Amino acid sequence: MRELNTAELPTPKVEEWKYTNLPRALGDLASAEPEDVKEIVIHKTRGQISEQVEDILWTGVDGVHHQYRLKIILEDGAQATVIERHDGQGAYWKNMGTEIVLGANARLNHIRIQEDSLEGVQTNMVHITMERDSYLNSFSINLGGKMTRHDMHAVLNGSGIDCSLNGVNLLKGAQHGDTTIVMEHAAPHCVSNQFYRTILDDAARGVFQGKVHVHQAAQKTDGYQLANTILLSPKAEMDTKPELEIYADDVKCSHGTTTGALDEEPLFYLRSRGLSVAQAKMLLMQAFVDEVVDKIADDTMCESVKEKTAEWLKAHL
């Protein structure tokens, strides 16, 4: 751990953090001395099916610049479920690097629960490499942090890959939450999904940048991307930048984004059926986030995340 001058914490200034190249902007992790880096490695050998869930906790400490590395390596045919939790107290910076390597026919369920301190900063660069017929179901819920940046780059190297990156962002106050994804289809007959939903209250700000890059060799690609946002306050702001970059001619790719207040029509319908304003809003917002949460493969974690979202929503009605 290195001491941190809290005055030097990254800030969500538009020019510094909106649509920036985070790997180029942050070089500290790559150049850090080994003794300054905390690393966790999860390695499953060929054909190993792990029944026990790997549960990791990263805790931020006030005044510390943490440099963390997480490596998840599943060799051919291996299977695992990894839960990654984040919390902390005070002002700190978690500067993380995550590497996920999936061999042929490997299967990974990855659930990330981010509840950092409202004074803390987290930047996380994630690089994912997948080989033929491998499967990744990744879900991230973002509840904490003064400023967070989750930057993912997935490379689909073999045919028959199924890669889903899904998430929910619930932000309040002056929080700034940024999700940036590059989904790189380098081989044919692969499926990818990006599905994110965000609710912003007070003066919170969200950013979603999602890109599907289809190489010329990646025929029969099926790429899907959707980002929806509900604004609970006129001071809240959402910036979205969906992209498709396609060099193959036989693909099915789509992207879409919506941002706005709660839809008045279903709200009126529920009110006409006897629900109070608070009950109607709660029902609509819970359904909004649950559509993504339901994609969590682990039933126990799915219910746990629903409890966290319900608690947040009740506090912001």
Secondary structure as GFF3:
##gff-version 3
##sequence-region A 1 317
A	DSSP	beta_strand	2	3	.	.	.	ID=ss1
A	DSSP	three_ten_helix	6	8	.	.	.	ID=ss2
A	DSSP	alpha_helix	14	17	.	.	.	ID=ss3
A	DSSP	alpha_helix	22	25	.	.	.	ID=ss4
A	DSSP	alpha_helix	28	31	.	.	.	ID=ss5
A	DSSP	three_ten_helix	34	36	.	.	.	ID=ss6
A	DSSP	beta_strand	37	44	.	.	.	ID=ss7
A	DSSP	beta_strand	54	60	.	.	.	ID=ss8
A	DSSP	beta_strand	64	74	.	.	.	ID=ss9
A	DSSP	beta_strand	79	88	.	.	.	ID=ss10
A	DSSP	beta_strand	93	102	.	.	.	ID=ss11
A	DSSP	beta_strand	107	114	.	.	.	ID=ss12
A	DSSP	beta_strand	121	130	.	.	.	ID=ss13
A	DSSP	beta_strand	135	142	.	.	.	ID=ss14
A	DSSP	beta_strand	147	156	.	.	.	ID=ss15
A	DSSP	beta_strand	162	171	.	.	.	ID=ss16
A	DSSP	beta_strand	176	185	.	.	.	ID=ss17
A	DSSP	beta_strand	191	200	.	.	.	ID=ss18
A	DSSP	beta_strand	205	214	.	.	.	ID=ss19
A	DSSP	beta_strand	221	231	.	.	.	ID=ss20
A	DSSP	beta_strand	237	246	.	.	.	ID=ss21
A	DSSP	beta_strand	251	260	.	.	.	ID=ss22
A	DSSP	alpha_helix	264	272	.	.	.	ID=ss23
A	DSSP	alpha_helix	277	293	.	.	.	ID=ss24
A	DSSP	alpha_helix	299	315	.	.	.	ID=ss25
###
